[in-house]
Amino acid sequence: MKDKILRILPLGGLGEVGKNMMVYEYADQILVVDAGLMFPENDMLGIDYIIPDFQYLVENRHRVVGIIFTHGHEDHTGAARHVLEQVQAPIYATALTRGLLEVKLARNGLLSKLTLNTVRAGDRVRIGVFDVEFFHVCHSIPDGVGLGIRTPVGLVVHTGDYKFDHTPVDNWPTDFAKLAEYSQQGVLALLADSTNSTRPGWTPSERVIDAAFDSVFRDAPGRIIVASFASLISRMQQVANAAMRYRRKMAFVGSSMVENARIARRLGYLDIPDEEIVSIEQALRMNPNEVVLMSTGTQGEPSSIMGRLSTGTNRQFDIMPGDTVILSSHPIPGNEESVHRTINRLFRRGANVIYEDIAPVHVSGHASAEEIKLMLNLVRPKFLIPIHGELRHLHQHARLAQEVGIPAERIAIVENGMVIELSEDQMRIAERVPGGYVFVDGASVGEVSPSLVREREILARDGFVLVNLVLDRRSCRLLDEPEVITRGFVSVEELDELVAETRQLVRKTVDCTSNGRLQNDLEQTLRSFLYNKTKRRPMVFVTISNA
């Protein structure tokens, strides 16, 4: 082709932490990398999680030649089911990532309809026009890979989530040699993780957690309950190692934790002898100082096991005085408040809670500033596109790149939906496609709009007022006292006086308003009246029936 252009389209993960999804497009072929979810913010009431707006892929489903998953974390795989229900293309993933994906896809009967290909670090696979090489990266889950994507325009390196840990739990560090080899070949563009770009220095090794666990396990008088993400396989291994050192049996709690541990053990990524694992039922019958329970719920979700334990609503077991709870994770941005609330409730119920602020029971799986500089110096790309992070992370990544000599005009800071066009010697921002939020609320996917979420927020903040009128069909006069119902608006002490004044205003408005505009006029009048009285803005509803 005379004008060779590679189009890169982020559908998730740029301008936010989570729901990572990247589209590479050349001529009439599309390669997708990852399809993750994002946890809702505190004001997104009723929302279970958020997935990318992948309508662009649905409209171009016939052009998708493959979908690659770089590793098994939810922010890279959590939307897989939703995407693959509508865009069925060959899937490429490492063994552990594939195993975790199969659990998700089997629940909805999708597995039999899809082609799953297992790849390993070092493999090179032709996917349509794209020649993709998989290289190992160290992260907080085993079997993570970055991608060397050879296109007709040039070589693109997509790091996925990574860090440079010289002593990882699985003894398999990031592939420095492959990155240096790419540099020798010439890298057109680097798309690299920005999550920890604002953290100076180096991310600590996973090994520092071993000493922290050893200290906690040595001193804990009763049960130990470790909370972590269900996909954090390396943390499971560290907990198991500490449990065996202190002669405790280990039980996994929660369906996702149990299933992921089973898959990781079957595939050889988790080395725990059968005799060291007991069921939760067995564990609850044993002496408290002989067991370790490992569960999910580190983000303070009310419906999670840790959330229910903190409120005393968990069905299988409850917190006992003498329990030690380890929260082995970092709060996802926006979840800090709910995590701290959970910690406080656990203390209130008699647990000793160990968390990141007071002991090194968690380290990040993402590169900090000095590692990002190392990645840039190893790869030496012509162009840089910072990915995976909020805008502040992307901008800081760009500043780090300029420190190591990449000119600002060769760095593209973009958000979801913004198309980047790459030629052999030029990069430009092209058009924009939809790249917003798709809310998942129970069985509803994409049916909850941002305006509906805002309505829920208003209802939660200011409550509502419902006024029910019964009018004479002929005279349009009130036949009965207006019924006024409020919820979440004012206290009982204020209610009687306010309802009486509201009824008086309703009677006055009905008497001087024609029926055609009555409902709308009355709602506006009541909104103004209630705001003047209370300085609050409840949702106001008026219903009218004729007799």
N, C-alpha and C positions, 0 to 999 in steps of 0.2 A: 504493500500500500504506500502511496505517496505521502500521505499525512497519517503517520502512525500515532494514535492517541490512546492512552490508558486512562480510563475514568475510575476514580476512587470515590465511593459514596458511603460515608458513615451513617448508619441508621440508628446507632445507639452507642453510648459510652463516651461521647465528646460533649463536654459541658455538664457532665454528671458523673457520678460513681455508680456503675452498674449497667445492666441491659446492653452489654457490648455486642455490637454487630457491625461488620464491615463488608462492603460489596466492592469487588474488583470487576471491571467491565471492559472488555476489548472487543471491538467489532460487534458481533451478535452473540457473544458468549459472556456469561456471568459466573463468577466464583464468589461464594459467600463464606466468610470466616466468622464463626460463632453466632449464637442466638441466645442471649442471656436475659435475665430478668433483673428488676430493681425493686427493692423494698420501698413501700410507701413512706412519705414523710408524715410527721405527726398530724398535720391538718387534713390528710387525705382519708377521711373517716369511712370505714367500711371497705376500703380497698385492700385486697389480699396481696397483690403485687402488680408491677407494671412491666409491660413488654414493649419492644420497639414497634413503631408503626411501619410494617413491612408491606404496605399496599403496593409499593413500587415493584417488589418481587412477585407479588400475586399477579400483577398486570403483565409481568415479563417472565412468568414461570417457565414457559417453553424455552427460554434462553439460559436457564440455570443449569450449568454442567456439573456442579458439585457443591457440597457444603462441608467445610472443615471445622472441627471443634478442637481448639488448642489444648484444653484441659477440662476437668470435670466439675469445676465450681459453678454454682447456680447463676452467677452473673455472666457466665459464658454458655451455659446449657439450658437454663431454666425456661426459655421460650421455645425450646426445640419442638415440643409437642404441637404448639400452636402454629409454628411455621410449617412443619412437615405435614400437617393436616391439609394444607393448601398448596404447598410447593414441594413436590416429591422429586428429589434428586439424589444421586448417590452420596453417601455420607462417608467421611474419612476421619478416623479418630484412632488414638493409641488404645492399647488393650484395656487399661483401667477406665479411660474416658468412655470407651465403647460400652463397657459393662455398666457404668453408671447411667449412660443414655438408655440402654436397653430396659432398665427398670422403669424409667419414665414412659417410654414408648409402649411397653407391654401393657401398661394399665389401660390404655385406650385402644388396644387392638391394632396399633399402627405398625408394630414390628414386622408383621408378615408381609406388609406392603412395600417395605423399604429395602434398599441395598446398602448394607453396612460393610465398609472395608476397613480392616485393621491395618494400621501403619505403625512403624517404629521409628525412633530417632535414627537418622542416617538414611532412611528410605527416600527415594526420589520417584515421584509419580506424575504421569502425564494426565492432566484433567482438562480436556478440551485443548484450547490454545495455551493454557497455563502449564508450565513445567514446575512442579512444586517439590521442594526438598524440605524435609522435616529435621530440625535440629533440637537437641535437648536443651531445655531451660530449667533452672532450679526455681521452684515456687513452693508454696505451702501445701501442695498436693503432689504426689508422685506422677510421673509420666506426662509432664507438661512439655509442650513443644512450641518453638517458634517456627516461622516459615521463611524460606528463601524462594520467592515467587519469580521465576524467569518468564518475562513477557516479551513480545516483539519490540517493545520500547526499551526494555532494560530490566535489570535485577532489582526487585523490591524486597526488602527485609521487613517482616512483620514479627515483632518480638513476642506478642502475647504478654501475659503477666510473667515477670521474671525478677530475679535478684542474683547477685553474685555471692553465693554462700559457699565458702571453701570447705566447710564441714557439715554438709546436709545430713539429715537423718538417714537417707537412703544411700549415702556415699556417692552420689552422682551429681557433680556440680554442673553448672551451665557450660556449654561447649564453646570455650574461648577460641579454640583452634578453628572451628568452622566460621565463627564471626570474623576472625582475622583473614581467613581464606576468601570470604566474600569481599572484604576490603581490597584484596589483591585483584579480584576479578572486576571490581568497579560497581558500586552500589548507586543506582539511580535515586532511590528514595528509601528512607527509614521511617517506619511507623512504629513508635516505641511508647511503652507504658509510662505514664506521667503521675500515677497515683501518689507517690511519695516524693515528688520533685521539690516540695517545700520543706522536706526534712533534711537538715544538713548531715554530712558525714556518710556513714555506711550503715545499712540495716544489719542488726546483730544476727548471728547464726542461730539456726533452730536449736543447736546444741546447748545454748544457755538455758533453755527451758528444763533440760534434764536435771541440773543442779537445783533449780527452784522446786521442781516436783519432788526431788529426793528430800529436800528439807521439809516440805509440807507432809509427805507421806510418813516421814520418820516421827513427826510430832503429833499427827492427828489422832485423837483419842477414840473416835467412833467411825461412822461411815464417812467415806469420801465420795462426793458427787462432783464429777468433772463435766462441765458443759462446754460444748464446742460445736462447730459446724459439722453436719453429718458427712460432708465431703472432705473433711480435713483428716485424711488417712494417716499422714505422718504423726499427727497428734495422738491418734489412737494407739500407734506403736509406742510412743513415748509413755503414755499412760500405762499400757500393758507392761512395759519394761519395769516401770516403778512399782507396779502392783506385784509383779513376780519377785522383785527384790525384797519386798516387805511382806511376802507370803499372804497376799490378798487375792481373792478370786475377782474376776471382772465380769460385769453384766452390762450389756448394751440396752438402752431404754429408748423406745420410740421406733416406729416402723422404718423411717429413713435411715436412722443410725444402725439398726439391726441389719437392714438390707445391704447398705453400703459396706459394712464390716464383712458380711458374708461374701460379697463379690470380691472385695480386696483380698480376703484370705484365700479364696478359690484361685485367684489369678496370681498369687504369690507376692502381693504388695504389702501384706500384713502378716507378720510371723508371730502367731500366738498359738501355743499348743492347745489342743482340744480340752485337756483337763484343767486349763486355767480359766476357761469361760463357763459361766453358769447362767441359767435363765434368770430373769428378774424375779420370778416367783421363788426360786431357790435362794437368791441373794437376800430376799426379805425375811427368810427364815433363819439366816445365819447370824452369828454374832456380829454386831456393827463394825468391830475392828478387824473383821476378816474379809470385807468386801469393798469394791470400788464400783460405783455406778457411773456410766458415761452416757450423757443425754444431749439433746439439742436445746435451744432456747436461750442462747447467749445475748440476743438482741432485745430481750424484754417483751417479746410478743405475748399478749395476754393469753392466747390460746396454746402457747408452747408449754412444754413440761416445766421449765424453770419458772415461767410466768404463773402457771397454776400452783406450783409448789410455794411460790412467794405469797399467794393469796389463800392457801389452804384448800384449794378446790381440785387438787389432783386426785384421781380415783384410786390408783394402785397403792400409793404410799404418800406419806407426808414428811415434812421436815421434823427431825427430832433434835432436842438439845444435845449438843456434842457433835452434830454433823459438821463436816468441813465441805464447803462448796467452793470449787475453783471455776471461775469464769475465764476460760482460756480462749479469749478472742478480744478484738478491738471493736468498740461500737462503730457501726456504719454511720457515716455522717447523717445527722438528722435523728438518730436513734439514741443519742446520749441521755436525754431526759428519761426515756422509758427504761434504759439500762440502769441508771442510777436509782430510779424508783424501785426496780426489782431488787437491787442490792440492799436497799434500806429495808424492804419488807422481809427479805431473808434473814437479815440481822434481827429484826423484830421477832421472828419466829424461833430464834435460838441458834441459828447457824453461825459458824465462823466463815466469813466470805473472803476469799483470796481473789484479787482481780489485778489487772495490768498495772494500775497506779501504785500498788504497794508491793508487788513482787513480779519478777520477770516470768510470768506464767504464759505469756503470749509474745511472739514477735511477728512482725509483718512479713508477708511474702513478696513485697514489692521493693524495687530498687530505690535507695535514697539518692541524694544529690551527687555524691561522688561516684556511685555506681552508674548513674545516668551519664556522667561525663566519660566514664570508662567505656560504656557502650558506644558513645559517639566517637570516641577515639579509635576503638577497635574497628568500627564499620566504615567511618569516614564517608558518609553519604553525600551525594550532590544536593539532595533536597531532604528536608525533615518535616514530618507531619506528626506532632505530638498527639497521642491518643490516650484513652482511658483516664479521664479525670475531669474535674470541674474546670471552669475557665481559669481560675487562679492557678491550678496545677499546670494547665497547658501553657500559660504565659511564663510561668517559672521555668518549665522545661525549655522554652524558647530562649530565655535568658541564659540558662546553663549552656545551651548550644552555641550562643554567641560568644560566651567565655572561652570555648574551645575552638573558636575560629570559623563557625558557620555563619555567613552573612545573613542579616535579618530578612533580606529579600528572597532568600532560599528556604524560608521557614513559613509554613502555612498553618495558622491557627484557625480552625474551623469548628463549627458546631454541627449537630445532627442535621442531615438533609442537604448540606452544602456540598456540591459536586466539585471535586478537584480533577482537572485534566492535566495529564503529564505527557510530554513528548520527550525526546532524547535530550533536549537542552532547555526545556521551558516548563514552568508550572503556572497554572492560572486557576482562579476560582470561576466556575461556570455557573449554571443555573442552580436553583434550590428546589428540592422535592420535599414532600411532607416527611418529617422526621420527629414527630412529637411522641406523646405518651399514649399508650393503649392500656386502659385500666382493666384489670381482672378482678371481678367481684363475684365470688361464688362461681356459679356456672355461666355468668355473664362475661363475655369477652368483647371489649370495645363498645358496649352499649351504654356504659356509664361515661357521660361527657364531663369535661372540666366544669361546665356550669352546674351540673348535678352535684359534683363534689363541693362546689362553692355553696350550694343550697344546704348541703349537710353541715357545712362549717357554720353557716348562719344559724341553723336550727340548734346546733350544739352550743353556740355562743350565746344566743339571745332568745331561743325558744320560739314558740308560736302562739298566736291568738286566733281562735276560730269563733266566728259569730254566725249563728244560725237563725234565720228569720222565717216566720210564717206570715204570708200576706193574704189579704182578701183579694181574690182574683179580679173582682170588678172595681173596687175602690182603691186598690193598692195601699190599703192601710194595714197596720200591724194587727193581727188577731190575738197575739200573745206576747208576753215579755220576751225580748231578744235573749236567746241562750248564748252565753259567753263561756268558752272553754279555753283555758290557758295551760301550757306545759313548759316548764323550764324558763319561765319569764320573770315572775316576781314571787316574793316570799308570801306565805300564807297571811302574815300580818298586813301586808300591803294590798292583798287581793280583793277583799270585800269592798273597800272604798274605790279602788280602780274599776272594778266590775260595775259598780253602781254608776260611776261617771261615764263609763263606756256605754251602758244601756241608755243613759239619758241622751248622749250624743247620737246614738243610733236612732232613737225615736225622733229627734229633731231633724236628722238628715233624711229619714224616710218620709217625713211629712212634707218636705220641700223639694224633693227630687223626683223626676219622672222615672218610671220603672225601667225604661230602656237603658239608662246609664247608672242605675242604682248600685249594682254590684261594684263596678269600677270606681264610682265616685266615693262609695262608702269605704272601700279598701284604702284609697288614697287619704281620705279624711282621718281614718283611724290610725294610719301610719304616722301622720303628722302629729295627731293628738298624743299617741303613746310615746313618741320621741320627745315631745315637749314636756311630758310628765315624768319620764324615766331616763331620758338620754340614752335609750336603747332602741334597737331596731329589730323587733321580732318579725317573723314572717306572719302576715295577716291574711286570713282567708275568710270570705263571706259566702255563705250558701243561702239560697233563697228557694222556698217552696211555696206554691200557691194553693189555696183551699177555697 
